[in-house]
Amino acid sequence: MSGTLLFINKKKQNIQNFTSKIEQLKKYTKKLFDEYFNFIVYHKLNHNSFLIEFRQDRREKFCIDQQGNWLTYEGTVFALDATKTYNADELLNLYQKVGEDKFSNKLDGHFVIKIYDAKQDKYLIINDFIKYKTNFICETDNFIMFTPFLIATGIIKKPELDLYAFNEFMWRYYILSERSMLKDVKRLSPATIYCYQNKRLDKKTYWEWTHRFTDLTFKACVEKTVESMKESARLINKSFKKPCIDFTMGQDSRQVVSAFTNQKLPFVSMIYGKSNFYEVKNVKKMAEKFNFENKNIQLVSNFLNHIEDYFEKAIVIGNCEEPGYMLGRILHMREQYKEFGDVSMGGNVGYFYKNGLWDEMYTFNFYREPKKFNIDMFLKLRALSKNYYDKIFTPNYLKIKNESKEYFKQIIKNSIKDYLKSTVSIQVDRFSLYHWLNFSVAGDNAINTIFNSISVLLLRRNLEFAIQIPVKWKFNL
């Protein structure tokens, strides 16, 4: 329920220009974002850095010590190996205690953390292991900006449409790569530490995807997964007053709900749609049967009478990463959750626990291990299965579109190139989580700026093990 923008001056002799840009940024921020956030806090930390906090509540997410070290974060940060939620002071203390290399691997949650180490005069930007909470990075000769809002980069670089990202969007309604809608502005990589020091920006990965399945038995895998989910429910219960859990009767949301009901932890289940919809009626029956609260969220007149306002909000907050009409509706519905709880919990990304994009590759091979990731079949059946109208585009753009098959192939090949000796499901899951899942990431990332949002199934404490479970057992679940 927050965002932080870090603006860094690369040239110390460029102070006057930097100061001018800060004033432009403050003026632009107030004009564009004031209506979306309850509090906007500015920090002029030194001659070469400027920080903006976008907040919905007064929960402190920034701290600075007497030596000038500071830390700020957006999203929610849990301890990986304990049932604990960190605040800014605790995170800074942890960083100073264990150091940069160990710090990131002690964390869980959906977050972007920004740190200034005064002794080493360096900035660190760290995101969660699957970049479920993300920022954009824009670098010019004079400045670097890390921002949750794509539109802010226009202060330092003239906006120009990235045609390749636009082509991805037209095929899939979202962007699969690390590109953004603006040329030379990219999304942060997953499980990555960005370090700016001595006028140089470097990055390194702190977590590597698994290469092999676990050696545990089926029973042991089930027991470990169950206990991990239950511990996650206790963590949420300890960290928030009352979670709103999306409940659709599907296996994904049932897995989350059961972790709460089995321990008699409070929550309210949520379902979208008109009251006479089949799924809405049956969710209500299931809630009555198992005695837990259920709320039916619908479009109300405020949305229907101000669709253009929600469309604009979706563009600004959602960074042009999903269709405005769709994300605007989602944001409107999520806003209604505030009446019933203080955190939203999605349950629509459970295919890492039960099946995946690899379904047809195993099914068509009679459930035996395929020889390889069949990229051509995947593109035909999924990524490029439906063409889009292109009569309005220029010849230069159509050249990019005509090369779409090879372009998407390259995204997949780059994702799996170090995992060709692993099973096909591990290869496909890696591509799925880092690229295909960007549709859910983009939506939830936008939601997280206006309302606390957690996906229990995508917390590291659960997902890191789920991707190691043999595919033959997932077919049996």
Buried (B, 14 or more C-beta within 10 A) or exposed (E): BBBBBBBBBBEEEBEEEBBEBBEEBBEBBEEBBEEBBEEBBBBEBEEBBBBBBBBBEEEEBBBBEEEEBBBBBBBBBBBBEEBBBBEBBBBBBBBBEEEBEEBBBBBBBBBBBBBBBBEEEBBBBBBBBBBBBBBBBBBEEBBBBBBBBBBBBBBBBEEEEBBBBBBBBBBBBBBBBBBBBBBBBBBBBBBBBBBBEEEEBEEEEBBEBBEEBBEBEEEEBBEBBBEBBBBBBBBBBEBBEBBBBBBBBBBBBBBBBBBBBEEEBEBBBBBBBEEEBEBBBEBBEBBEEEEBBBBBBBBEEEBEEBBEBBBBBBBBBBBBBBBBEBBBBBBBBBBBBBEBBBBBBBBBBBBBBBBBBBBBBBEEEEEEEBEEBBBEEBBEBBBBEEEEEEEEBEEEBEEBBEEBBEBBBEBBEEBBEEBEEBBBBBBBBBBBBBBBBBBBBBBBBBBBBBBBBBBBBBBBBBBBBBBBBBBBBBEEB
